[in-house]
């Protein structure tokens, strides 16, 4: 190949590569959402992923889990595989870091050994994010979905039991719960509180748990769901089997989407929310 032709080839290849990288990068903006307290306020570090266009777009809020160690050292949560799933269906996605996590101000509200207090404390960070989102001109104020994984799944269930916004159509819980091994019989408190949360909401919910979850065994997950469903029969449990070395990681793994996406698509259809790909990424 002649030098000029070779140069043109590499320039063209480089331009195409840049174009592909630009298309694969998700639209992302970090803002700080104010949350009023009894005295003062805190700011919640929140990532906004917006599809192209003017909207209005249905709203999805994704609640993060809790890593080991101090919460302020936990990095900003960016579950790109689920975010891509919702962007392709023309949802706007907000991913807030709760009080005391990452760069959000304030302190982590643990609630001691009470599973109920912990969940309700965490759920208090969802309403200010919805209020903030509803002020954005491209957000549909009538259609909201709340999603969470691990501690975020527990937060999602607690939010459903704490006077959710009228726009919320459903809850999705990926391997939700909380382990408090220093608190005696924490499993019994988990089961009891799941029952309490079920009694306090009529929202439909989708639960997804695997057989090789390192945090919550199928026995624990089944007991939680059975108690929850006694109070709210409008809940569906998906036992999808094993995933990799730890099904607790299904939600954020790019390989896991092929398992959970069909169930989520069906749930979205059941609750009257969009479930078709209209914006392939």
PABAVO-491793 format. One record per residue (C-alpha): residue in one letter; y, x, z. Coordinates in pm, whole numbers, plus 50000, padded with zeros to 5 digits. Example, Ala and Ser with C-alpha at 12.3 -4.5 7.8 and 13.67 -1.06 7.14 Angstrom:
<bamars>
BAMAR  r      v      u      w
BAMAR  a  49550  51230  50780
BAMAR  s  49894  51367  50714
</bamars>
This chain:
<bamars>
BAMAR  r      v      u      w
BAMAR  x  50000  50000  50000
BAMAR  x  50343  50137  49902
BAMAR  x  50588  50225  50185
BAMAR  x  50828  49939  50102
BAMAR  x  50547  49685  50081
BAMAR  x  50399  49821  50405
BAMAR  x  50737  49789  50578
BAMAR  x  50778  49430  50456
BAMAR  x  50425  49350  50577
BAMAR  x  50492  49476  50931
BAMAR  x  50834  49307  50950
BAMAR  x  50677  48977  50845
BAMAR  x  50388  49019  51091
BAMAR  x  50633  49099  51373
BAMAR  x  50847  48793  51293
BAMAR  x  50541  48566  51291
BAMAR  x  50424  48716  51621
BAMAR  x  50761  48648  51782
BAMAR  x  50754  48292  51650
BAMAR  x  50408  48229  51797
BAMAR  x  50510  48374  52133
BAMAR  x  50820  48156  52134
BAMAR  x  50617  47844  52060
BAMAR  x  50358  47923  52329
BAMAR  x  50617  47974  52601
BAMAR  x  50669  47655  52796
BAMAR  x  51025  47523  52851
BAMAR  x  51099  47612  53211
BAMAR  x  51400  47587  53441
BAMAR  x  51425  47655  53814
BAMAR  x  51663  47447  54025
BAMAR  x  51713  47392  54398
BAMAR  x  51686  47029  54505
BAMAR  x  51870  46929  54825
BAMAR  x  51672  46762  55102
BAMAR  x  51872  46605  55382
BAMAR  x  51757  46657  55740
BAMAR  x  51868  46490  56061
BAMAR  x  52097  46788  56109
BAMAR  x  52191  46971  55791
BAMAR  x  51978  47013  55482
BAMAR  x  51736  47244  55304
BAMAR  x  51688  47333  54937
BAMAR  x  51357  47292  54757
BAMAR  x  51284  47545  54482
BAMAR  x  51173  47326  54192
BAMAR  x  51053  47412  53843
BAMAR  x  51136  47169  53562
BAMAR  x  50923  47161  53248
BAMAR  x  51084  46940  52987
BAMAR  x  50940  46836  52649
BAMAR  x  51160  46851  52342
BAMAR  x  51375  46547  52268
BAMAR  x  51610  46320  52456
BAMAR  x  51358  46098  52633
BAMAR  x  51347  45902  52847
BAMAR  x  51024  46069  52959
BAMAR  x  50781  45950  53228
BAMAR  x  50794  46174  53534
BAMAR  x  50510  46381  53682
BAMAR  x  50544  46562  54013
BAMAR  x  50278  46825  54087
BAMAR  x  50228  46926  54451
BAMAR  x  50104  47278  54526
BAMAR  x  49840  47403  54767
BAMAR  x  49874  47638  55062
BAMAR  x  49765  48001  55034
BAMAR  x  49660  48216  55328
BAMAR  x  49938  48397  55508
BAMAR  x  50303  48318  55566
BAMAR  x  50425  48034  55348
BAMAR  x  50756  48204  55259
BAMAR  x  50559  48475  55080
BAMAR  x  50370  48228  54863
BAMAR  x  50488  48265  54501
BAMAR  x  50644  47984  54299
BAMAR  x  50370  47752  54175
BAMAR  x  50332  47742  53796
BAMAR  x  50016  47544  53702
BAMAR  x  50063  47604  53329
BAMAR  x  49742  47442  53204
BAMAR  x  49815  47102  53369
BAMAR  x  50183  47132  53278
BAMAR  x  50089  47184  52913
BAMAR  x  49859  46879  52932
BAMAR  x  50146  46654  53044
BAMAR  x  50407  46805  52812
BAMAR  x  50180  46731  52518
BAMAR  x  50184  46365  52626
BAMAR  x  50565  46372  52652
BAMAR  x  50600  46374  53029
BAMAR  x  50864  46569  53212
BAMAR  x  50704  46774  53490
BAMAR  x  50867  46878  53817
BAMAR  x  50686  47125  54043
BAMAR  x  50861  47155  54381
BAMAR  x  50792  47415  54646
BAMAR  x  50790  47234  54977
BAMAR  x  51006  47326  55273
BAMAR  x  50933  47679  55395
BAMAR  x  50734  47780  55086
BAMAR  x  50846  48053  54845
BAMAR  x  51225  48042  54805
BAMAR  x  51264  47692  54950
BAMAR  x  51468  47707  55268
BAMAR  x  51365  47573  55606
BAMAR  x  51039  47620  55792
BAMAR  x  50686  47506  55716
BAMAR  x  50620  47175  55893
BAMAR  x  50260  47211  56004
BAMAR  x  50224  46918  56242
BAMAR  x  50010  47109  56489
BAMAR  x  49645  47005  56481
BAMAR  x  49721  46655  56353
BAMAR  x  49604  46605  55995
BAMAR  x  49816  46292  55970
BAMAR  x  50135  46460  56093
BAMAR  x  50081  46750  55857
BAMAR  x  50034  46527  55554
BAMAR  x  50329  46304  55633
BAMAR  x  50554  46605  55702
BAMAR  x  50465  46753  55365
BAMAR  x  50510  46418  55191
BAMAR  x  50873  46406  55306
BAMAR  x  50954  46662  55037
BAMAR  x  50853  46432  54751
BAMAR  x  51127  46162  54775
BAMAR  x  51424  46399  54732
BAMAR  x  51262  46542  54420
BAMAR  x  51215  46193  54274
BAMAR  x  51576  46108  54361
BAMAR  x  51693  46426  54189
BAMAR  x  51478  46357  53881
BAMAR  x  51612  46002  53850
BAMAR  x  51962  46144  53813
BAMAR  x  51858  46332  53498
BAMAR  x  51950  46134  53184
BAMAR  x  51620  46207  53008
BAMAR  x  51391  46081  53289
BAMAR  x  51235  45734  53279
BAMAR  x  51317  45591  53621
BAMAR  x  51041  45329  53600
BAMAR  x  50731  45546  53544
BAMAR  x  50622  45820  53785
BAMAR  x  50289  45990  53855
BAMAR  x  50218  46204  54162
BAMAR  x  49958  46482  54129
BAMAR  x  49840  46744  54376
BAMAR  x  49578  47011  54428
BAMAR  x  49425  47122  54762
BAMAR  x  49700  47093  55028
BAMAR  x  49908  46936  54752
BAMAR  x  49637  46674  54702
BAMAR  x  49657  46593  55072
BAMAR  x  50037  46574  55037
BAMAR  x  49992  46335  54743
BAMAR  x  49765  46102  54941
BAMAR  x  50004  46111  55236
BAMAR  x  50298  46032  55010
BAMAR  x  50114  45728  54877
BAMAR  x  50088  45605  55236
BAMAR  x  50456  45660  55319
BAMAR  x  50656  45399  55127
BAMAR  x  50638  45555  54779
BAMAR  x  50911  45500  54523
BAMAR  x  50865  45174  54324
BAMAR  x  50839  45378  54004
BAMAR  x  50515  45546  54118
BAMAR  x  50217  45407  53925
BAMAR  x  49936  45623  54058
BAMAR  x  49812  45927  54250
BAMAR  x  49582  46206  54130
BAMAR  x  49410  46419  54392
BAMAR  x  49240  46742  54285
BAMAR  x  49025  46878  54570
BAMAR  x  49278  46760  54827
BAMAR  x  49253  46819  55199
BAMAR  x  49338  47060  55477
BAMAR  x  49122  47297  55680
BAMAR  x  49233  47352  56042
BAMAR  x  48940  47554  56177
BAMAR  x  49130  47650  56490
BAMAR  x  49167  47284  56585
BAMAR  x  48819  47186  56702
BAMAR  x  48653  46910  56502
BAMAR  x  48905  46917  56218
BAMAR  x  48664  46743  55979
BAMAR  x  48656  46426  56188
BAMAR  x  49036  46416  56197
BAMAR  x  49038  46466  55819
BAMAR  x  48803  46170  55766
BAMAR  x  48994  45947  56008
BAMAR  x  49331  46029  55851
BAMAR  x  49199  45970  55501
BAMAR  x  49106  45621  55619
BAMAR  x  49455  45572  55760
BAMAR  x  49617  45681  55436
BAMAR  x  49394  45441  55244
BAMAR  x  49500  45149  55459
BAMAR  x  49867  45228  55406
BAMAR  x  49876  45218  55025
BAMAR  x  49773  44994  54738
BAMAR  x  49844  45254  54468
BAMAR  x  49552  45342  54241
BAMAR  x  49422  45694  54285
BAMAR  x  49188  45932  54109
BAMAR  x  48993  46189  54314
BAMAR  x  48822  46491  54154
BAMAR  x  48591  46718  54355
BAMAR  x  48328  46972  54256
BAMAR  x  47993  47065  54408
BAMAR  x  48077  47432  54474
BAMAR  x  48420  47392  54632
BAMAR  x  48480  47675  54881
BAMAR  x  48723  47465  55087
BAMAR  x  48569  47117  55092
BAMAR  x  48199  47057  55048
BAMAR  x  48077  46747  54872
BAMAR  x  47977  46607  55210
BAMAR  x  48334  46647  55337
BAMAR  x  48485  46509  55015
BAMAR  x  48249  46210  55010
BAMAR  x  48328  46119  55370
BAMAR  x  48703  46144  55307
BAMAR  x  48678  45920  55003
BAMAR  x  48451  45664  55170
BAMAR  x  48700  45622  55454
BAMAR  x  48998  45606  55218
BAMAR  x  48833  45349  54996
BAMAR  x  48762  45119  55289
BAMAR  x  49137  45066  55315
BAMAR  x  49219  45091  54945
BAMAR  x  48938  45002  54704
BAMAR  x  49169  45086  54412
BAMAR  x  49048  45447  54415
BAMAR  x  48800  45628  54193
BAMAR  x  48596  45938  54279
BAMAR  x  48484  46184  54009
BAMAR  x  48203  46421  54104
BAMAR  x  48196  46655  53805
BAMAR  x  47942  46907  53939
BAMAR  x  47992  47281  53965
BAMAR  x  48266  47484  53801
BAMAR  x  48261  47862  53775
BAMAR  x  48228  48039  54107
BAMAR  x  48453  47791  54289
BAMAR  x  48537  47438  54176
BAMAR  x  48844  47445  54401
BAMAR  x  49011  47633  54116
BAMAR  x  48933  47373  53848
BAMAR  x  49284  47228  53826
BAMAR  x  49470  47549  53744
BAMAR  x  49201  47714  53533
BAMAR  x  49252  47687  53156
BAMAR  x  48875  47648  53122
BAMAR  x  48876  47358  53368
BAMAR  x  49094  47128  53159
BAMAR  x  48808  47033  52928
BAMAR  x  48635  46883  53235
BAMAR  x  48921  46696  53398
BAMAR  x  49135  46595  53100
BAMAR  x  48915  46301  52984
BAMAR  x  48913  46152  53334
BAMAR  x  49290  46188  53369
BAMAR  x  49349  46041  53023
BAMAR  x  49141  45737  53116
BAMAR  x  49321  45700  53449
BAMAR  x  49660  45715  53275
BAMAR  x  49549  45442  53037
BAMAR  x  49419  45230  53325
BAMAR  x  49753  45239  53506
BAMAR  x  49961  45182  53193
BAMAR  x  50097  45533  53140
BAMAR  x  50092  45732  52812
BAMAR  x  49773  45927  52750
BAMAR  x  49791  46029  52384
BAMAR  x  49891  46374  52258
BAMAR  x  50219  46338  52070
BAMAR  x  50362  46688  52114
BAMAR  x  50088  46947  52048
BAMAR  x  50169  47286  52197
</bamars>
